[in-house]
Amino acid sequence: MKKDKLPQTEEGFPMRLNKFIAHCGICSRRQAVELIKDGQVQVNGQLMTEPGYLVETTDKVLLKNKEIRPEAKKVYLLLNKPKNVITTVKDEKGRKTVLDLIKNKDGLRIFPVGRLDRATTGLLLLTNDGDMAKKLSHPSHKVKKIYEVGLDRPVEARDLERIRKGLTLEDGPAPVNWVEYVQGKPKSEVAIEIIIGRNRIVRRIFEHLGYQVKKLDRVYYGGLTKKDLPRGFYRDLNEKEILMLRHFTGEQ
């Protein structure tokens, strides 16, 4: 049933079977090979155990007896947001937005997942995957975010302990996973991990204790870090990172 290699046509078809399964958002290409070899895939009603089989647009592919189809092209970009950039698609006042930093975006209907205020820097995910964005923003999925905070004065150890125990702000409790001094830096710089995403929550935690936040940088978001990503630059997520986010949101 294996076909000779054909020129690529619409949307990359014909497409290797394991790649087809990966494009359906099921798993990675390598994991798809195992599913195929395990006899869990059928093409046009016949068992298919060849990962290199070339799927055409007219083929019907079943995984575990359920038809699967590739998703529309999804885009996932990780941006290291600079200061004084607005986290929105458009700004009525004409200020620079995060989309102004994305080149060759014509035709891409991407949007930021969540918000970083104008003065906050660091990791921001942009995508056209509305379902994933909604799930990543929902507190039930407990997506971890780490911020490095620079304060106007050294933070007292007793205040760190108060934050650990959980403060109550005007809009309710503000639980944190942990908070510590940043190793090797002055005690006016601390790192804090949260899963809640209420408006300006990190700033308000420290302001509640009488500190003024001088800088706020998100250095970790759901397993993603700023490694090799300078301020103001962005990159595509790789396949492994996308699968990791799908895991966080229960899409696997």
N, C-alpha and C positions, 0 to 999 in steps of 0.2 A: 504493500500500500504506500510505500515511500515514493515521493515524487522527485523528479529531477529539479535542480535549482532553477528558479524562474526569476526574471527581472522583477524588482520591487514595483508595486503599483500603489493603489490607494492606501494611505496611512501605514505604509511599511509592509503591506501584504504582497506576496506570501511571507509568512512569519514562522520561525521555528516554534514547535509546539511548546517547549519549556518557556520561551519568551512570551508566547501568547498567554500562558497561564499567569506569568508574573504581571503582565499588563492588565490582567483582570483583578489585580490587587489581592491575590490569594497568598502569595509567598514569593521568595526570591527565585531566580532562575535555577540556582543549584538545588533548592528544595523541590522545585517543580520536577526536576529530573528524577528524583526519588519517587515522587508520586506517580510519575509515568511508568517507571520500571516496576513499581509495586502493583501495577495493573488497575489503577484507580481512574484511568482516563479512557474515554471512548471518543472516536471521531466518526461522525455519520453512522452511528450505530454499531461500530466495530471497535473492539479492544485495540488500543494503540500503546505500544511499549517502546516506541522510538522517539526520543526527545527531539531528534533532528527532523522529524516529519514537518513538511511545510504546509501550514494551515492557510487556506484561502478565505476570503470574506464570505463565501457561500457555505463553508463548512460549519457543521453543528458540533460543538465540543461539550462533552459532559464530564464533570468531575464528581465522582461518587454519586453518579446517576442524576446529577443536577446540572442543567445547562449554565455555562459561564460565558461572559462576553467581556471584551476589553472595556475599560472605563474611557470616557472622553479624556483627552490629554490633560493631565493634572500638572500644575507647576508648584514647586515648593522652593522658596528662596530664603536663605538665612542672611540677614543684614546686621552689620555692626553699626547701629545707629549713632550718628554724631549728635552733639548738643545743638540746640536751637533749630531742630527739624521737627515738624509736626507729624504725629502718627495718625494720618488720615489720608484718604484718597485725594480730596480737594480741600483747599482752604479759602474761605470767602474773603479773607484779608490779603490773599496773594502771597502768603508766606511759603517758604520751601517745605514740601512734604516728603515723606519717605519715598513716594513714587517718583519724585523728581530725581532720585538717586539711581533709579533703575534704567539702564540703557536698553534700547531695542525692545521696549515694552508695548509697541504698537500691536493691537489685537489681543494683548493679554489683559484679562479682566481680573487682575490680582488685587488683593486687599490685605491689610495687616491683621494678624491674629492678636486680639487684645490691644492694649495701649501702653505706650511709654510717654510720660509727659514731656513737654518741650525740652526741659533741662536735663532729663534723664538720658543716659547713653546706654549702649549695649545691645544685647541680642534681641532681635525681632524677627518673627517668622511672617513671610508673606506668601499667600497661596490663592488659588481659585477653587480650592476644595472646601466648599461650605460646610459639609458634614464634619470633616475633620476639625475645622476651625471652631465650630460650635462645641464639639466634644472637648477639645483642648482647653477651652475657656470655662468649661463647667467644673465646679469644685468637686463633683463626685469622682472625677478621674484623678484628682490629687497630683496634678503635674507640678513637679518641683521647680522652683526658681530661686537662684542665688544672686544676691546683690552685694556689691561692695559699697560701703557707705563712708563718706568722708564728712566728719562733723567739725563744728567750730571750736571744739575743745575736747580734751581726753574724756572718754566715756568711763564713768566710775563702774567698778566691778559690781557694786550693788544694783546699779541700773541694768546691767546685762542680766543679772539674776531676775530682776523684775520682768524683763522682757521674756526670758525663758519660761517663767511661771505663767505668763499670759496677761497682757494688759486689757482693760476694757475701755474702748474709745466711745465717742458719742454715738456711733452707729453699731456698737456691739463688741463682743470679744475679738481680740486680735491674736490668735494663736500663731506660734512660730515653731518650726522644726528644731532649729538651733540658732544660736548667735554667738560669735566669738571674735576676739581681736584678730586682725589680719596679721599673720606671722611675718615678722621682720619689718613691720611698719609701726609708726607711732600709734598710741592707744586712742587716737582720735579717728582711727580707721578700723571699721569692723565689717565682718561678713555675716549675712543673715539669710537663712533659707526659709521660704514660706511656700504654702500651696494656695492660700487665699489670694484673691485678685481684686479686692475692693479698691476704689479710686484712691490713689496717692497713699496707699496703706503703709508703705515703709517710711515715707516721710512723716506721716502722722504719728507713727509709733515713737519716733525719736523726738518730734516736736512736743508730744504729750509729756515727755520727761524734761523738757526745757532746753533741748539741743536744737541747733540750726544745721540743717543738711546743706553742706557746701557742694558735694558731688554725689551722684548716685549712678551706679553702673551695673547693669545686669550681665553677669558673667556666665550664667548657666541657665538653660531652659530645657526641661524635659529630656535631659541626656545630651543636649547640644552645648558645645562650648565655643569660645572665641579663638581657638587655636588656629593660627595661620590666617586669621581674618582681620585685617587692619580696620581701624575706624573709618566709616564711610564706604566700605566695600561690602560686597555681597557675593554669594555663591549658591549654586544649586545644591540641594541635599542629595546625597548619594542613596542608592537603593537600600542599603543597610539602615540608614537614618530614617528613611520613610517608613520602613517596616517597624522600626522601633516606636515611632509615633503612632502607627496603627495599633501596636501592642498596648500602648498607654490608653488608647481610646476604645479598646475592645473590639477593633475591626478585624481581628484575626481569630 
